[in-house]
Amino acid sequence: MPKRVIDQIDVTGKSVLMRVDFNVPIEEGRITDDRRIVQALPSIRSVLDRGGRLTLMSHLGRPSGRGFEEEFSMEPVARRLGELLSMEIPLAPDCVGPDTVRVVASLRNEQCVLLENLRFHAEETLVDQAKKNPDKRLTPEQAAQVDAFASKLASLGALYCNDAFGTCHRRHVSMYDVPMKIGAGRRVCGFLLQKELKFLGDALFAARRPFIAILGGAKVSDKIGVIESLLPKVDRILIGGAMAYSFFKARGQEVGRSRCEADKLDLARRLMEKAGDKLVLPSDNVCAAELAPRVATQVVGEAIPSDQMGLDVGPQTVERYRQIVLGAKTVLWNGPLGAFETPPFDAGTRALAEALAEATARGATTIIGGGDSAAAVEAAGLAERITHISTGGGASLEFLEGKSFPTIDILDEG
């Protein structure tokens, strides 16, 4: 069901608690990619421009959960957000506690504060960790701590807005327990989450055909759910990345020293049998003796020499994939075609990004499923020529697998 959106609720003079995903890369105190902050601006401005009092909360990195760690402070984010909004954005001393309550209570209409890193408190992620490991169920004491943390966060807002798609697959306190405590009729989605649900949802249930999926990355096991979910919906699935060599090995081809999941060959065979000619594998490969810049390379067919490793798709595959993409009406891409972080093994991924940009110009809907694919498109300078780039790598994968997201389900229906 469509979800109620932030612009459909009156925020004038009201305190809005908004969960955003400001988990941005930071090097030496500088944000190296502010895309996630920029993409949250429409929802932020919607509240401020209509006289709301906005409290933003996010995580950043993976702190220990034992309190403040300077390396993971939200201070660079507050500074950059202030620059983008042309206003001062104070950083609260914590995400909960008396001092934070005072900062939030002091907000006036059209003002905004950013809370310090949610993950400085272990309670934020305890439920999700227990969910992943049934042997580590929460003790009654831990459950009480989680509930108390959720209550403290929920007290900071009268309304709740979720605009953090990248974390929607996680059962974190700020994503689930807080909106549950704020209550029905007062929990909505932001514009970014609305956009993610539209494009990924349309790809799954209302894609224009031909519909082509491109899946890369290292492991078949990481993509099995996506492949099985997409098979009935797509016309072709183009395979790249190291996981292609698991498929090669499963059908009896030599893969040399290429990365391969030897324990997943039966899985790869089953997927190939199920997919038939929908599953398209590379026909040539760029190989080298090691993964290193400026190493000597050679292009070989499907059989990889014993002293070589496959590190990118070859030119024949690039052209074949390009032609399939240019004939599509919907293209969904998740995972690079090679070791794109190390030139020259970025050539296949870059060529594919250029093909998607050309397909977009021809009227196709092109969707990048976050993660490394998004990074590759950004690095190629083609982000503005793609229909939609998801902000959630893991979230996108789980969504495409058809998994339910309780963090989204509980939001008010539109």
C-alpha positions in Angstrom: 0.0 0.0 0.0 1.2 3.6 -0.7 2.5 5.3 2.4 1.6 8.7 3.7 4.3 11.2 2.9 5.8 14.1 4.9 4.1 16.8 2.8 0.7 15.2 3.6 0.9 16.0 7.3 0.7 19.4 9.1 4.0 20.2 10.8 3.5 23.8 11.6 4.8 24.5 15.2 5.2 20.7 15.7 8.3 18.7 16.6 9.2 16.3 13.9 11.7 13.4 14.6 13.1 12.3 11.2 15.3 9.2 10.7 17.8 9.9 7.9 20.7 7.9 6.5 23.7 10.2 6.9 26.1 7.2 7.0 28.5 9.0 4.6 32.2 8.3 3.9 34.6 10.6 5.9 38.3 10.8 5.6 40.4 13.0 7.9 37.3 14.8 9.1 36.1 15.6 5.5 33.0 14.1 3.9 34.1 12.6 0.5 30.6 11.9 -0.8 27.6 13.9 0.5 25.0 12.3 -1.8 23.0 10.8 1.0 22.8 14.2 2.7 21.8 16.0 -0.5 19.1 13.4 -1.2 17.5 14.0 2.2 17.2 17.8 1.7 13.7 17.8 0.1 12.2 16.1 3.2 14.2 18.4 5.5 13.1 21.5 3.7 9.5 20.4 3.6 9.4 20.5 7.4 11.4 23.7 7.9 9.7 25.6 5.1 6.3 24.8 6.7 7.3 26.0 10.1 8.2 22.7 11.7 10.8 22.0 14.4 13.0 19.3 13.1 15.2 16.8 14.9 17.3 14.6 12.7 18.8 11.3 13.8 21.2 8.9 12.0 24.0 6.5 12.5 27.5 6.8 11.1 29.9 3.9 10.7 30.2 1.1 13.3 31.2 2.4 16.7 31.5 0.0 19.6 28.2 1.1 21.2 30.0 2.1 24.4 29.6 5.8 24.2 31.2 8.7 22.3 33.9 8.0 19.8 35.3 11.0 18.0 36.0 9.1 14.8 32.3 8.5 14.4 30.9 11.8 15.5 28.2 13.4 13.4 30.0 16.8 13.6 31.2 16.8 10.0 27.7 15.9 8.9 26.2 18.8 10.9 28.7 21.2 9.3 28.0 20.0 5.8 24.2 20.0 6.3 24.4 23.6 7.5 26.4 24.6 4.4 23.7 23.0 2.1 20.9 24.6 4.0 22.6 28.0 4.5 21.8 27.9 8.2 23.5 26.7 11.4 22.7 23.2 12.3 23.6 22.5 15.9 24.8 19.1 16.9 23.3 17.7 20.1 25.7 16.4 22.7 24.1 12.9 22.4 21.0 11.4 20.9 19.3 11.0 24.4 19.8 12.5 27.8 18.9 15.7 29.6 21.2 18.0 27.7 19.8 16.7 24.4 16.3 17.1 25.6 17.1 20.8 26.4 18.6 21.4 23.0 15.5 19.9 21.2 13.1 21.8 23.5 14.8 25.1 22.6 14.1 24.7 18.9 11.8 27.3 17.3 9.8 27.0 14.2 11.9 26.5 11.1 14.9 25.3 13.1 16.7 22.0 13.0 19.1 20.0 15.2 21.1 16.9 14.4 21.5 14.3 17.1 24.8 12.6 17.8 25.4 9.1 16.4 22.6 6.7 17.4 25.1 3.8 17.5 27.0 5.3 20.4 24.3 3.4 22.3 24.4 -0.4 21.9 20.6 -0.5 22.4 20.1 0.9 18.9 21.1 -2.4 17.2 20.6 -5.0 19.9 17.3 -6.3 18.6 18.6 -6.7 15.0 21.7 -8.5 16.3 19.5 -10.9 18.3 17.3 -11.5 15.3 20.3 -12.5 13.2 21.6 -14.9 15.9 18.8 -16.7 17.8 21.4 -18.0 20.3 21.8 -14.4 21.5 18.2 -13.6 22.5 17.8 -10.4 24.5 17.9 -10.9 28.2 15.0 -9.2 30.2 17.5 -6.6 31.3 18.6 -5.9 27.7 14.9 -5.7 26.5 14.2 -3.2 29.3 17.2 -1.1 28.1 16.0 -1.2 24.5 12.6 -0.1 25.6 13.9 2.8 27.7 16.2 3.9 24.9 13.2 3.9 22.5 11.1 5.9 24.9 13.8 8.5 25.3 14.2 8.9 21.5 10.4 9.0 20.9 10.0 11.8 23.5 11.9 14.1 21.2 9.2 14.3 18.6 5.4 14.5 18.2 5.6 13.2 14.6 7.9 10.7 13.0 9.3 10.6 9.5 11.4 7.7 8.0 13.6 8.9 5.1 16.4 6.3 5.6 15.8 3.6 3.1 19.4 2.3 3.4 18.6 1.1 6.9 15.0 0.0 6.4 16.0 -3.7 6.3 17.4 -3.4 9.9 15.2 -3.8 13.0 16.8 -0.9 14.8 15.3 1.1 17.6 15.2 4.3 15.6 13.6 2.6 12.7 10.9 0.5 14.4 10.5 0.9 18.2 10.5 4.7 18.0 7.7 5.1 15.4 5.7 2.4 17.3 5.9 4.5 20.4 5.0 7.7 18.6 1.9 5.9 17.3 -0.3 5.5 14.3 -1.5 8.6 12.5 1.8 10.3 13.2 4.4 8.3 11.3 5.1 9.0 7.7 7.7 8.5 5.0 10.0 11.1 3.5 10.4 11.9 -0.2 13.5 9.8 -0.6 11.9 6.7 0.9 8.8 7.3 -1.3 11.1 7.5 -4.4 12.9 4.3 -3.5 9.6 2.4 -3.0 8.3 3.7 -6.3 11.2 2.8 -8.5 12.1 -0.5 -6.9 8.5 -1.4 -6.5 7.7 -0.6 -10.2 10.7 -2.6 -11.3 9.3 -5.6 -9.4 5.6 -5.3 -10.3 5.1 -2.9 -13.2 8.3 -2.8 -15.3 8.2 -1.9 -18.9 9.5 -4.6 -21.1 12.0 -5.8 -22.2 13.1 -5.8 -18.5 16.8 -6.6 -18.1 18.6 -7.2 -14.7 22.3 -7.0 -14.4 23.8 -8.7 -11.4 27.5 -8.6 -10.5 29.6 -8.9 -7.4 31.7 -11.6 -5.8 29.3 -14.3 -4.5 26.5 -16.3 -6.1 25.2 -16.9 -2.5 24.7 -13.2 -2.0 22.5 -12.9 -5.0 20.5 -16.2 -4.9 17.4 -14.6 -3.4 17.5 -11.8 -6.0 18.0 -14.1 -8.9 15.1 -16.4 -7.8 12.8 -13.4 -7.2 13.6 -11.7 -10.5 13.5 -14.8 -12.8 9.8 -14.8 -13.3 9.7 -11.0 -13.9 12.7 -10.3 -16.2 13.5 -11.1 -19.8 17.2 -11.5 -19.2 19.7 -11.6 -16.2 23.2 -10.6 -17.3 25.9 -11.9 -14.9 29.2 -10.3 -14.2 31.8 -10.1 -11.4 33.5 -12.9 -9.6 30.3 -14.8 -9.2 30.4 -15.6 -12.9 33.3 -18.0 -12.2 31.2 -20.0 -9.8 28.7 -20.5 -12.7 31.6 -21.4 -15.1 33.0 -24.0 -12.6 29.5 -25.4 -12.1 29.2 -26.2 -15.8 32.7 -27.8 -15.9 34.8 -24.9 -17.2 38.3 -24.1 -16.0 38.5 -20.9 -13.9 42.2 -20.9 -13.0 42.9 -18.9 -9.9 39.6 -16.9 -10.2 37.6 -16.3 -7.1 35.0 -19.1 -6.9 32.6 -20.4 -4.3 33.5 -24.1 -4.6 30.9 -25.0 -2.0 28.1 -23.4 -4.0 28.4 -25.2 -7.3 25.3 -27.2 -6.8 23.4 -24.0 -6.1 24.8 -22.4 -9.3 23.8 -25.5 -11.3 20.3 -25.4 -9.9 20.0 -21.7 -10.8 21.2 -22.2 -14.3 18.7 -25.1 -14.8 15.9 -23.0 -13.4 16.8 -19.9 -15.5 17.5 -21.5 -18.8 18.5 -19.0 -21.5 17.4 -16.1 -19.3 20.7 -16.3 -17.5 23.5 -14.8 -19.6 27.1 -15.4 -18.7 30.2 -13.6 -20.0 31.8 -15.0 -23.2 35.2 -13.6 -22.6 37.2 -12.3 -19.7 40.1 -10.0 -18.9 42.6 -12.0 -16.8 45.8 -11.4 -15.0 48.2 -13.2 -12.6 47.3 -10.9 -9.8 44.9 -8.1 -8.9 47.2 -5.0 -9.1 47.3 -1.7 -11.0 49.1 -1.8 -14.3 49.5 -5.6 -14.2 49.9 -7.4 -17.5 46.5 -8.6 -18.8 45.1 -10.9 -21.4 41.7 -11.5 -22.9 40.6 -15.1 -22.9 37.4 -17.0 -23.7 35.4 -18.9 -21.1 38.3 -21.1 -20.0 40.7 -19.3 -17.6 44.4 -20.4 -17.7 45.6 -22.1 -14.5 48.0 -19.3 -13.6 45.4 -16.5 -14.2 42.4 -15.1 -12.5 39.4 -13.5 -14.2 39.1 -9.9 -13.1 36.7 -8.3 -15.6 34.4 -9.1 -18.5 36.0 -8.9 -21.9 35.3 -6.6 -24.8 33.0 -9.2 -26.6 30.9 -9.5 -23.5 30.8 -5.7 -23.0 29.4 -5.2 -26.5 26.9 -8.1 -26.2 25.6 -6.7 -22.8 25.6 -3.2 -24.3 23.3 -4.2 -27.1 20.9 -6.0 -24.8 20.8 -3.0 -22.5 20.1 -0.6 -25.4 17.1 -2.7 -26.4 15.6 -2.6 -23.0 12.8 -0.5 -21.5 13.7 -1.2 -17.9 17.2 -2.0 -16.6 18.1 -2.9 -13.0 21.7 -3.1 -12.1 23.3 -4.3 -8.8 27.0 -5.2 -8.5 30.0 -4.4 -10.7 31.2 -6.5 -13.6 34.8 -6.7 -12.4 37.3 -5.5 -9.8 36.4 -1.9 -10.7 38.3 -0.3 -7.8 41.6 -1.4 -9.5 42.1 -0.1 -13.1 42.3 -1.5 -15.7 39.6 -3.9 -14.4 37.1 -1.1 -14.2 36.6 -1.0 -18.0 33.7 -3.4 -18.2 31.8 -1.7 -15.3 32.4 1.8 -16.8 31.3 0.6 -20.2 28.1 -0.8 -18.7 27.5 2.5 -16.9 27.8 4.4 -20.2 25.4 1.9 -21.8 22.8 2.6 -19.1 23.2 6.3 -19.5 22.6 5.9 -23.3 19.6 3.7 -22.6 18.2 6.4 -20.3 18.6 9.0 -23.0 16.6 6.7 -25.3 13.7 6.6 -22.8 14.5 3.5 -20.7 14.0 3.5 -17.0 17.4 2.7 -15.4 17.8 1.8 -11.8 21.1 1.3 -9.9 20.6 -0.8 -6.8 23.1 1.0 -4.6 26.4 -0.2 -3.2 29.4 -0.7 -5.5 27.3 -0.1 -8.6 26.3 3.3 -7.4 29.9 4.1 -6.5 31.0 3.0 -10.0 28.4 5.2 -11.7 29.4 8.2 -9.5 33.1 7.6 -10.3 32.2 7.6 -14.0 30.4 10.9 -13.7 27.2 9.4 -15.0 24.9 9.7 -12.0 22.8 12.5 -13.4 22.1 10.4 -16.5 20.6 7.5 -14.6 16.9 7.4 -13.8 17.3 6.4 -10.1 20.3 5.4 -8.0 19.2 3.7 -4.8 20.8 4.9 -1.5 20.6 1.4 0.0 22.8 -1.5 -1.1 21.8 -4.2 1.3 18.2 -2.7 1.6 17.8 -2.7 -2.2 18.9 -6.4 -2.4 16.5 -7.5 0.3 13.7 -5.4 -1.3 14.3 -7.0 -4.6 14.2 -10.4 -3.0 10.7 -9.6 -2.0 11.3 -9.5 1.7 9.0 -7.6 4.0 10.3 -4.6 5.8 8.5 -4.1 9.1 10.0 -0.6 9.4 8.1 0.4 6.3 5.0 -1.7 7.0 4.2 0.2 10.2 4.2 3.7 8.5 0.8 5.3 8.0 -0.9 4.3 4.7 -1.5 7.1 2.2 
